[in-house]
Amino acid sequence: MRAVSSWLRRLGRALALAVLLSGGAAIHPPAAAGSLAWPAGHGLVDQAGAPVDEARFAGRLRLVSFGYTRCPDLCPTALMTVTQALDDLPPALLARLAPVLIAADPERDGPAVLAAFLDTFHPAIVAVTGPVAVIDGLAAAYAAPIRRHDGVVDHPVGFFLVGPSGMLLGRLPASITPDELAETLRRALSR
């Protein structure tokens, strides 16, 4: 286990360095280097209503974002960036990636609502929803608190790059372009 953790830390540093040296988008190193395991048996489901847990994503790089379907601009823009970046990836690399949208407003964004919302975006994107406490726990694990008030949802913007073993590799800014995101993913998936 120690060898894997060491390898992932080196991969994260190498990825960040490669992106910075290439002039691409900066990857912000994680604040904490803990595992971001998805809790089994806690009511997390995808947009089809299928249960979601760590096994679903194990062994694949994850591109995680938080959002909600009634978001007027940031969430659709972020998902369009992801869609355009995924369109640029070859199928072999795309198969090793799990793009995930975590519902920041799970009380309103159930599976059917998320499925309809994602219909506009890349079919590889998986939406995850569930009990508010579980979603908030995931957000806390990413050091990305969610605040809900008067129908508005304040949630983290940007993307989280999570390694195949569930370790946070870094955070990508919301301002990343589709080309920069595609290149970042290509490099991370080619290692």
BELURBEL-V715877 format. One record per helix or strand. SS is the DSSP state (H for helix, E for strand). FROM is the first residue (numbers start at 0). LEN is the number of residues. If there is no record, write none. Layout:
# BELURBEL-V715877
SS&FROM&LEN / SS&FROM&LEN
This chain:
# BELURBEL-V715877
H&1&21 / E&26&2 / E&34&1 / E&44&2 / E&50&1 / H&53&4 / E&60&7 / H&73&14 / H&90&4 / E&96&7 / H&110&8 / E&125&4 / H&131&10 / E&146&3 / E&151&3 / E&158&4 / E&166&6 / H&177&12
